[in-house]
Amino acid sequence: MKDWPLIAITSGEPAGIGPELCLRLIERSHTSLPARPVIFADRELMAERAKQLNYRVTLRAWTPDLIPLPGVLDIFHVPLAATSLAGRLNPANSPYVLQLLDRALDGCRSGAFAAMVTAPVHKGIINDAGMAFTGHTEYLAEKTATPHVVMMLAGGGLRVALATTHLPLKDVPAAITQESLERTLRILHAEMSKKYGISTPRILVAGLNPHAGEGGYLGHEEIEVITPVLQRLRAEGMTLIGPLPADTLFTPPMLAQGDCVLAMYHDQGLTALKYASFGTGINVTLGLPIIRTSVDHGTALDLAGTGRADPGSLLQALDQAIEMVGRAAL
């Protein structure tokens, strides 16, 4: 068991459901899980939340020589800045949330941890604290000096990557350039092979406009931006299908022709995926120098402290991270 890979799990926004989802990891038998999960959190916060929810769990301070034990969760202690109550956001703790990410990322980059799994954060309260933050994907890309990453969600039999991420809808067309789209497709193609073991992935590419532009009558991005990139990369041997109308792309006959989808913007792709998989879907950041998976949901402040939050997405994210670590070792 000492040779099992260490997985860093950040507990996210302390007022949200992240801490209690992490506590629910105790339901997995660590003696049969081929990894050693370590939760990055404030120890007292985790103990208080466990007591509040009447969870029977032993929390111990993590050290590298520990082996996993049933009924025990290992905590990498990062202290809160201020007391945190379930369901009540406090901007004073926003630096703590980012410290969780920084410490876990440092551990992954040093090789101490094989992957990181992230519980949800609250973008609004981090920005309210005066720190610009648009999401895990962008934050980790900046911290690792990675010029281009791809956000992909998986679940419900779907894998949906995004050409743009957290942008206002009005800014999306200008953000989709031939250069950015080509880089996205190259990363998606390479990572489908590296992380999912699909040597020749078939990628379904959505158009930007209704009916994929209707031959130019409903927009020119498909003609001027998307199609030229697809033609160039097809000439290199990539299997790229599209640009396809998004309203018919997410139908069983069409999805059966591909291994993943590239959507042009956030809600175009993720509405369909979350309908199919909410509660069990996961988020994967492609193109980073580390393995990072995440839940596909938010902080659910209304559920925090009630014990009713579903840990399914976090468990799936952990399982996927472990699989990716194993595949990377081959």
SULZI-V597057 format. One record per residue. SS is DSSP state (h for helix, s for strand, l for the rest). OMEGA is omega in whole degrees, -180 to 180 (* if undefined). Layout:
SS_OMEGA / SS_OMEGA
//
This chain:
l_179 / l_-180 / l_178 / l_-179 / s_176 / s_178 / s_178 / s_-180 / s_180 / s_-173 / l_172 / l_-179 / l_-175 / l_180 / l_-178 / l_-176 / l_-177 / h_-179 / h_-178 / h_173 / h_178 / h_177 / h_-179 / h_176 / h_179 / h_180 / h_175 / l_179 / l_-178 / l_179 / l_178 / l_178 / l_-175 / l_179 / s_178 / s_179 / s_177 / s_-176 / s_177 / s_-174 / s_170 / l_-176 / h_-178 / h_176 / h_-178 / h_179 / h_180 / h_180 / h_177 / h_179 / h_-180 / h_-176 / h_179 / l_176 / l_177 / l_-177 / l_174 / s_178 / s_179 / s_178 / s_-177 / l_167 / l_-173 / l_-175 / l_-178 / l_172 / l_-179 / l_179 / l_176 / l_178 / l_-177 / s_172 / s_179 / s_-175 / s_169 / s_-170 / s_170 / l_-172 / l_172 / l_174 / l_-178 / l_178 / l_-179 / l_177 / s_-180 / l_177 / l_-177 / s_-179 / l_177 / l_-178 / h_179 / h_-179 / h_179 / h_175 / h_177 / h_-179 / h_179 / h_176 / h_176 / h_180 / h_-178 / h_-178 / h_178 / h_179 / h_178 / h_180 / h_178 / h_-177 / h_179 / h_-177 / l_179 / l_179 / l_-176 / l_-178 / s_174 / s_177 / s_-173 / s_170 / l_-171 / l_172 / l_180 / l_-175 / h_-175 / h_-176 / h_176 / h_177 / h_177 / h_179 / l_176 / l_-180 / l_-179 / l_-176 / l_179 / l_178 / l_178 / h_-174 / h_-178 / h_-179 / h_-179 / h_176 / h_180 / h_-177 / h_-180 / l_-178 / l_178 / l_-172 / l_-176 / l_175 / l_-178 / s_176 / s_178 / s_174 / s_-178 / s_178 / s_179 / l_-178 / l_-178 / s_166 / s_-176 / s_176 / s_-175 / s_175 / l_173 / l_-175 / l_-172 / l_-180 / l_168 / l_-176 / h_-178 / h_-178 / h_-174 / h_-176 / h_-179 / h_-178 / h_-180 / l_177 / l_177 / h_-179 / h_-177 / h_-180 / h_179 / h_179 / h_179 / h_-179 / h_178 / h_178 / h_-179 / h_179 / h_-178 / h_-176 / h_174 / h_176 / h_-175 / h_-173 / h_-177 / h_175 / l_179 / l_-170 / l_179 / l_-176 / l_175 / s_-174 / s_175 / s_-175 / s_179 / s_168 / l_178 / l_-172 / l_173 / h_180 / h_-178 / h_175 / h_178 / h_177 / h_179 / h_-179 / l_-180 / l_179 / l_-174 / l_-177 / h_179 / h_-177 / h_-171 / h_-175 / h_-169 / h_-176 / h_178 / h_178 / h_179 / h_-180 / h_179 / h_-175 / h_174 / h_179 / h_177 / l_177 / l_179 / l_176 / s_-175 / s_-177 / s_-179 / s_2 / s_-175 / s_173 / l_-175 / h_-177 / h_176 / h_178 / h_-175 / l_174 / l_-176 / h_-179 / h_-179 / h_-179 / h_180 / l_-178 / l_-176 / l_176 / l_177 / s_-179 / s_168 / s_176 / s_-176 / l_179 / l_-169 / h_-173 / h_179 / h_-178 / h_-170 / h_175 / h_180 / h_-177 / h_-178 / h_173 / h_-177 / h_-167 / h_-171 / l_-178 / l_178 / l_179 / l_178 / s_177 / s_178 / s_176 / s_-179 / s_177 / l_177 / l_175 / l_178 / l_172 / l_178 / s_173 / s_-175 / s_169 / s_-180 / l_-177 / l_-178 / l_-172 / l_175 / l_-177 / l_-180 / l_179 / l_-175 / l_178 / l_-178 / l_-176 / l_-177 / l_-180 / l_-177 / l_-179 / l_-173 / h_-178 / h_179 / h_179 / h_177 / h_179 / h_177 / h_180 / h_-180 / h_178 / h_179 / h_178 / h_-180 / h_177 / h_179 / h_-179 / h_180 / h_-178 / l_-177 / l_*
//
